[in-house]
Amino acid sequence: HDWVLFIDPDERFPFALIDDLGRIVQHEQRIGAVRLPWQFYFKGRPLTGTIWGGRARAKRFLVHRDRCEIQKLNHRSAVVRDGYIEHTIERDDYNAVIHHWSPGFLDLIEKHIRYIRHEGEALYRDGYRFNWRIAAARPWREFRRSLVDYDGWRAGLTGITLSLFYGVYTL
């Protein structure tokens, strides 16, 4: 098939998106990828803050094989080729892909330990190189971004801990 849907086994796809995606697949010749609303669940509850939570979260779930370069190793899934665009479907109360991300902190740590090697390889492939100055500053900057810019503080101690976890992970 020309279109590829990237979905994890811990994600639930909402029926509310079927008509929108059908229209895009059949009629939109300039669209190379589609970003869908995405809601993370932690400990069985929706995250309302942090880099992972909130209503504005979206992910590139649907890509066209000829209009994108499909990536491996990281969470980007694909890069839209020149001449094509990426379309984002706006979120409403019924159309977010539900991501049952993690039942708790131990699972979260185990999962991200598996990701580390692939993330490093992807960053290296994308031209990033280790730099002490960046390594010292980035975890604090990302912790602040998750806690303040992405309203991690709204999730209380869980949001603070997840923001700290994210900062450490980016190191």
C-alpha positions in Angstrom: 0.0 0.0 0.0 1.1 3.6 -0.6 0.1 4.7 2.9 1.7 3.4 6.1 0.1 3.8 9.5 2.7 3.7 12.4 0.9 2.6 15.6 2.3 0.9 18.7 0.6 -2.1 20.3 -0.1 0.1 23.4 -2.0 2.7 21.4 -5.7 2.8 20.7 -6.9 4.3 17.4 -10.1 6.3 17.6 -12.9 5.6 15.1 -13.5 9.4 14.9 -10.4 9.7 12.6 -11.5 7.2 10.0 -13.4 9.6 7.8 -10.8 12.3 7.9 -8.0 9.9 7.0 -10.1 8.3 4.2 -10.6 11.8 2.7 -6.9 12.6 2.9 -5.7 9.3 1.5 -8.1 9.5 -1.5 -8.0 13.2 -2.4 -5.0 15.1 -1.0 -2.2 14.7 -3.5 0.2 17.2 -1.8 0.1 15.6 1.7 3.1 13.4 2.5 2.4 12.7 6.2 -0.4 13.2 8.7 0.0 14.1 12.3 -2.8 12.9 14.6 -3.7 14.1 18.1 -2.0 12.0 20.7 -2.9 11.5 24.4 -0.4 9.8 26.7 -1.7 7.8 29.7 0.6 7.2 32.7 -0.5 4.9 35.5 -3.9 4.5 33.8 -4.7 8.3 33.7 -4.3 10.9 31.0 -1.2 13.1 31.4 -2.2 16.8 31.6 1.3 18.2 31.6 5.0 17.5 30.9 6.6 17.0 27.5 4.4 13.9 27.0 1.0 15.3 28.2 -1.4 18.0 27.2 -4.0 18.5 24.5 -1.6 20.0 21.9 0.4 16.7 21.6 0.5 15.2 18.0 2.5 12.6 16.3 3.2 11.7 12.7 1.2 8.4 12.4 0.4 8.2 8.7 3.0 8.6 5.9 3.0 8.1 2.1 5.8 5.8 0.9 6.7 7.9 -2.1 6.2 11.3 -0.5 8.3 10.6 2.6 11.6 9.1 3.4 10.8 6.5 6.0 13.3 6.6 8.9 14.5 3.9 11.2 16.0 4.0 14.7 14.0 6.9 16.2 10.5 8.2 16.9 10.3 10.5 13.8 9.0 7.7 11.5 9.5 9.7 8.3 10.7 12.9 6.7 8.4 14.6 4.2 10.1 14.9 0.8 10.4 18.3 -1.0 7.2 19.3 -2.7 4.9 17.6 -0.2 3.4 18.9 3.0 2.6 17.5 6.5 -1.0 17.9 7.6 -2.0 18.0 11.3 -5.6 17.0 12.3 -6.7 19.3 15.1 -7.8 17.6 18.3 -11.4 17.4 19.5 -12.9 15.5 22.4 -13.0 12.2 20.5 -10.2 11.9 18.0 -6.9 11.5 20.0 -4.9 8.3 19.6 -4.7 7.0 23.1 -1.2 5.9 24.1 -1.2 3.6 27.2 2.4 4.8 27.7 3.4 3.3 31.0 1.7 1.7 34.0 4.4 3.1 36.4 7.9 4.4 36.9 9.7 1.1 36.7 8.2 0.2 33.4 9.0 3.7 32.1 12.7 3.3 33.1 13.0 -0.1 31.5 11.3 1.1 28.3 13.6 4.1 28.0 16.7 2.1 28.6 15.8 0.1 25.5 15.4 3.4 23.5 18.8 4.9 24.5 21.0 3.1 22.0 18.6 3.8 19.1 18.2 7.5 20.0 21.9 7.9 20.2 22.4 6.3 16.8 19.6 8.5 15.3 21.1 11.7 16.7 24.6 10.7 15.4 23.1 10.0 12.0 21.4 13.4 12.0 24.7 15.1 12.6 24.7 15.7 16.4 28.0 15.1 18.2 28.8 15.0 21.9 29.7 18.4 23.4 30.4 18.9 27.1 28.8 22.3 27.3 25.6 21.0 25.7 25.7 17.9 27.8 25.9 20.0 31.0 23.1 22.4 30.1 20.6 20.3 28.1 19.1 18.2 31.0 18.3 21.3 33.0 16.9 23.1 30.0 14.7 20.1 29.1 13.6 19.6 32.7 12.5 23.2 32.8 10.8 23.0 29.5 8.8 19.9 30.5 7.9 21.3 33.9 7.2 25.0 33.0 6.6 25.3 29.2 4.6 22.0 29.0 2.8 22.5 32.4 4.4 19.5 34.1 3.7 21.2 37.4 0.0 20.7 36.8 0.5 17.0 37.3 1.9 17.5 40.8 4.7 15.2 42.1 4.2 12.9 39.1 4.8 15.8 36.7 7.9 17.0 38.5 9.3 13.5 38.6 8.5 12.9 34.9 10.0 16.2 34.0 13.2 15.3 35.9 13.2 11.9 34.2 12.9 13.6 30.8 15.8 15.9 31.6 18.0 13.0 32.6 17.0 11.0 29.6 18.0 13.8 27.2 21.5 13.6 28.6 
